Amino acid sequence: MGLLEERCALITGGTTGLGFAIAERFLREGARVVITGRDTDLGVQAERVLGPGALFLAADAADPAAVATSVRSAADHLGGLDVLVNNAGIGVSARLIDTPLADIDRVIAVNLRGYLLYAQIAYPYLARRRGSMIHVASDAGIWGEQAIGLYSVTKAAVVMLGKMLALDGGPDGVRSNVLCPGDTRPGMRHMAPPGEDDTPEQGDDWLLPPIGRIGEARDVAAAAAFYASQEAEFITGTTLLVDGGMTAGYLQRERQAAQGRTAASEPGRETRS
């Protein structure tokens, strides 16, 4: 018997990347899942790959009406909700000071307001079954990344959102926890400079964390499965870093800086910053 036998889960942004991996793991653990996403073609493809235990619903997390409809449709299809995974997210590759208003509104609408709206609308269903919420944030919400400043701000807000929802949900037995992935392949699809179309995050310049490898989507999915299970029935209001130890300290950045100084001091060698 799997960790999530007979559990019913709604996973936002579940057509690719982390959301898809979480859906796959939940299904393997015995759950039934509904995934959401903006791209219908990707959704239909994901539903087909995931198999008969999964259903795709087209929904934009920035659209309050679509959020409400997707929650109610998911609960009707599944016969209730045990788990909400808030995962849909977008970002802008820009310093915070340079981020245009349109992008500020768009990113906050998806990454923060969308999470809260999903939590509010799903809450009555979760309360009936003493369910749980899992909010996917980022290590960028723990230590900010200047190149994606607004994304960092919204993910820091998600960390506090998870704590406040844990306080609200306590009397009804509704747990709320936050996952903070580090550099993970596959990268997030929705990351681009202001005014440009969403493009996949490449991650070619990622530094290896202390554990010696870049994260994989299955690492985050395993943590999500634990949080959603009865094994975590006394765990709420927590934030779990799934980053291979990268945020444990500045070791990797110090090594990179030292390598740069060494290269710069050697005749005939050039470095790029």
C-alpha positions as CSV (number, residue, x, y, z in Angstrom):
1,M,0.0,0.0,0.0
2,G,1.3,3.4,-0.9
3,L,1.8,6.5,1.3
4,L,-1.2,8.2,-0.3
5,E,-3.6,5.3,-0.9
6,E,-7.1,6.7,-1.9
7,R,-6.0,10.3,-1.3
8,C,-7.4,13.0,-3.6
9,A,-5.0,15.7,-4.7
10,L,-5.2,19.0,-6.7
11,I,-1.8,20.0,-8.1
12,T,-1.6,23.5,-9.7
13,G,0.9,23.9,-12.5
14,G,1.1,20.1,-12.8
15,T,1.6,19.8,-16.6
16,T,5.5,20.1,-16.5
17,G,8.5,20.2,-14.2
18,L,8.0,19.9,-10.5
19,G,4.2,19.8,-10.6
20,F,4.3,16.9,-13.1
21,A,6.8,15.0,-11.0
22,I,4.7,15.5,-7.9
23,A,1.7,14.2,-9.8
24,E,3.6,11.1,-10.9
25,R,4.8,10.4,-7.4
26,F,1.4,10.8,-5.9
27,L,-0.1,8.4,-8.4
28,R,2.6,5.8,-7.6
29,E,1.7,6.2,-3.9
30,G,-2.0,5.4,-4.6
31,A,-3.5,8.9,-4.9
32,R,-5.8,10.2,-7.6
33,V,-4.9,13.6,-8.9
34,V,-6.2,16.6,-10.8
35,I,-3.5,18.9,-12.4
36,T,-4.0,22.4,-13.7
37,G,-2.1,24.6,-16.2
38,R,-2.6,27.4,-18.7
39,D,-1.5,25.4,-21.8
40,T,-4.2,23.0,-22.9
41,D,-1.9,21.1,-25.3
42,L,0.6,20.4,-22.5
43,G,-2.2,19.5,-20.2
44,V,-3.7,17.0,-22.5
45,Q,-0.3,15.4,-23.1
46,A,0.4,15.3,-19.3
47,E,-2.9,13.7,-18.6
48,R,-2.2,11.0,-21.2
49,V,1.2,10.2,-19.9
50,L,0.0,10.2,-16.2
51,G,-2.7,7.7,-17.0
52,P,-6.3,7.0,-15.9
53,G,-5.7,8.3,-12.3
54,A,-5.2,11.8,-13.5
55,L,-7.3,14.6,-14.9
56,F,-6.2,17.9,-16.5
57,L,-8.2,21.1,-16.0
58,A,-7.2,24.2,-17.8
59,A,-6.8,27.1,-15.3
60,D,-4.7,30.2,-15.0
61,A,-3.7,30.8,-11.4
62,A,-3.9,34.6,-12.0
63,D,-7.6,34.4,-12.8
64,P,-9.8,34.2,-9.7
65,A,-12.8,32.7,-11.6
66,A,-10.6,30.0,-13.1
67,V,-9.1,29.2,-9.7
68,A,-12.6,28.8,-8.2
69,T,-13.9,26.7,-11.0
70,S,-10.8,24.4,-11.0
71,V,-11.1,23.7,-7.3
72,R,-14.8,22.9,-7.4
73,S,-14.4,20.8,-10.6
74,A,-11.5,18.9,-9.0
75,A,-13.5,18.2,-5.8
76,D,-16.5,17.1,-7.8
77,H,-14.4,14.8,-10.0
78,L,-12.5,13.3,-7.1
79,G,-15.3,13.2,-4.6
80,G,-13.5,15.5,-2.2
81,L,-10.0,16.9,-1.6
82,D,-7.3,15.7,0.8
83,V,-4.3,17.6,-0.6
84,L,-3.7,20.9,-2.3
85,V,-0.3,21.4,-3.9
86,N,0.2,25.1,-4.8
87,N,2.9,24.9,-7.5
88,A,2.0,27.2,-10.4
89,G,4.6,29.9,-10.7
90,I,6.2,32.4,-13.0
91,G,9.1,34.7,-12.8
92,V,10.9,37.7,-14.5
93,S,14.6,37.8,-15.1
94,A,15.3,41.4,-13.9
95,R,16.5,43.3,-11.0
96,L,13.6,44.3,-8.7
97,I,14.3,48.0,-9.3
98,D,14.0,47.5,-13.0
99,T,10.8,45.4,-13.1
100,P,7.9,47.0,-14.9
101,L,4.5,47.4,-13.2
102,A,2.8,45.0,-15.6
103,D,5.3,42.2,-14.7
104,I,4.9,43.1,-11.0
105,D,1.2,42.6,-11.1
106,R,1.4,39.5,-13.2
107,V,4.0,37.7,-11.1
108,I,2.3,38.6,-7.8
109,A,-1.1,37.5,-9.2
110,V,0.2,34.0,-9.9
111,N,2.9,33.4,-7.3
112,L,1.1,34.9,-4.2
113,R,-2.5,35.8,-4.9
114,G,-3.1,32.6,-6.8
115,Y,-1.7,30.5,-3.9
116,L,-3.9,32.3,-1.4
117,L,-7.0,32.0,-3.5
118,Y,-6.5,28.3,-4.1
119,A,-6.0,27.9,-0.3
120,Q,-9.1,29.9,0.5
121,I,-11.4,28.0,-2.0
122,A,-10.0,24.6,-1.3
123,Y,-10.1,25.1,2.5
124,P,-13.7,23.9,3.1
125,Y,-13.0,20.7,1.2
126,L,-9.7,20.1,3.1
127,A,-11.3,20.8,6.5
128,R,-13.9,18.1,5.9
129,R,-11.1,15.5,5.6
130,R,-8.4,17.0,7.8
131,G,-6.3,17.5,4.7
132,S,-3.2,19.4,3.9
133,M,-1.7,22.1,1.8
134,I,1.8,22.1,0.3
135,H,3.1,25.3,-1.1
136,V,6.1,25.2,-3.5
137,A,8.3,28.2,-2.9
138,S,12.1,28.3,-3.6
139,D,15.5,28.7,-2.1
140,A,15.3,32.1,-3.7
141,G,12.7,32.9,-1.0
142,I,15.2,32.1,1.7
143,W,18.3,33.9,0.3
144,G,17.3,36.3,-2.4
145,E,18.6,36.2,-6.0
146,Q,19.1,39.6,-7.4
147,A,18.7,38.5,-11.0
148,I,15.2,37.3,-10.3
149,G,14.3,39.9,-7.6
150,L,10.5,39.9,-7.8
151,Y,10.4,36.1,-7.9
152,S,12.5,36.0,-4.7
153,V,10.1,38.4,-3.0
154,T,7.0,36.4,-3.9
155,K,8.6,33.2,-2.8
156,A,9.6,34.7,0.5
157,A,6.0,35.7,0.9
158,V,4.9,32.1,0.2
159,V,7.0,31.0,3.1
160,M,5.1,33.3,5.5
161,L,1.8,32.4,3.7
162,G,2.4,28.7,4.6
163,K,2.9,29.6,8.3
164,M,-0.2,31.8,8.5
165,L,-2.4,29.1,6.8
166,A,-1.0,26.6,9.3
167,L,-2.3,28.8,12.2
168,D,-5.6,29.2,10.5
169,G,-6.0,25.6,9.7
170,G,-4.9,24.2,13.0
171,P,-8.4,24.0,14.7
172,D,-9.7,22.1,11.7
173,G,-6.7,19.8,11.4
174,V,-5.7,21.3,8.0
175,R,-1.9,21.2,7.8
176,S,0.1,23.8,5.7
177,N,3.8,23.3,4.8
178,V,6.2,24.9,2.4
179,L,8.8,23.3,0.1
180,C,11.8,25.3,-1.0
181,P,13.6,23.6,-3.9
182,G,17.1,24.7,-4.9
183,D,18.5,24.4,-8.4
184,T,16.4,21.6,-9.9
185,R,16.1,20.0,-13.3
186,P,13.9,20.4,-15.2
187,G,13.9,24.1,-14.6
188,M,10.8,26.3,-14.4
189,R,9.3,27.1,-17.8
190,H,7.9,30.5,-17.0
191,M,11.0,32.7,-16.6
192,A,11.9,35.4,-19.1
193,P,13.0,39.1,-19.3
194,P,10.3,41.7,-19.0
195,G,8.1,41.8,-22.1
196,E,9.3,38.6,-23.6
197,D,7.6,35.2,-23.9
198,D,8.1,32.6,-21.2
199,T,11.2,30.4,-21.9
200,P,12.5,27.4,-20.1
201,E,15.1,28.1,-17.4
202,Q,18.3,26.6,-18.6
203,G,20.4,26.4,-15.5
204,D,23.7,26.0,-17.4
205,D,25.6,28.2,-14.9
206,W,24.3,26.4,-11.7
207,L,26.9,25.7,-9.0
208,L,26.9,22.2,-7.5
209,P,25.6,22.2,-3.9
210,P,27.7,20.5,-1.2
211,I,25.9,17.1,-1.8
212,G,27.6,17.1,-5.2
213,R,24.7,17.1,-7.8
214,I,22.0,19.4,-9.1
215,G,18.5,18.5,-7.7
216,E,16.0,16.5,-9.7
217,A,12.3,16.9,-9.8
218,R,11.9,13.5,-8.0
219,D,13.7,14.9,-5.0
220,V,11.0,17.5,-4.5
221,A,8.2,15.0,-5.3
222,A,9.5,12.7,-2.6
223,A,9.3,15.5,0.0
224,A,5.8,16.5,-1.2
225,A,4.6,12.9,-0.9
226,F,5.9,12.8,2.7
227,Y,4.2,16.1,3.6
228,A,0.9,14.9,2.1
229,S,1.0,11.6,4.0
230,Q,-0.2,10.6,7.4
231,E,3.5,10.1,8.3
232,A,3.5,13.9,8.6
233,E,0.3,14.3,10.5
234,F,1.9,16.3,13.3
235,I,4.0,18.5,11.0
236,T,2.5,21.9,10.0
237,G,3.8,25.4,9.6
238,T,7.3,24.2,8.5
239,T,9.6,25.1,5.6
240,L,11.7,22.3,4.1
241,L,14.7,23.2,1.9
242,V,15.3,20.6,-0.8
243,D,18.6,22.1,-2.1
244,G,21.4,19.7,-1.5
245,G,22.8,21.9,1.3
246,M,23.3,25.0,-0.9
247,T,21.8,27.4,1.6
248,A,23.7,25.8,4.6
249,G,26.4,28.4,4.0
250,Y,28.5,30.3,1.5
251,L,31.0,27.5,0.8
252,Q,30.2,27.2,-2.9
253,R,30.4,30.9,-3.5
254,E,33.6,31.2,-1.6
255,R,35.1,28.4,-3.7
256,Q,34.0,30.2,-6.9
257,A,35.5,33.5,-5.7
258,A,38.8,31.8,-4.8
259,Q,39.0,30.1,-8.2
260,G,38.4,33.4,-9.8
261,R,41.2,35.1,-7.8
262,T,43.6,32.2,-8.7
263,A,42.8,32.4,-12.4
264,A,43.2,36.1,-12.5
265,S,46.6,35.9,-10.9
266,E,48.0,33.4,-13.4
267,P,49.7,34.9,-16.5
268,G,47.9,34.4,-19.7
269,R,44.6,33.5,-18.1
270,E,41.4,35.5,-18.3
271,T,38.2,35.3,-16.2
272,R,34.7,36.5,-16.8
273,S,32.5,38.0,-14.1
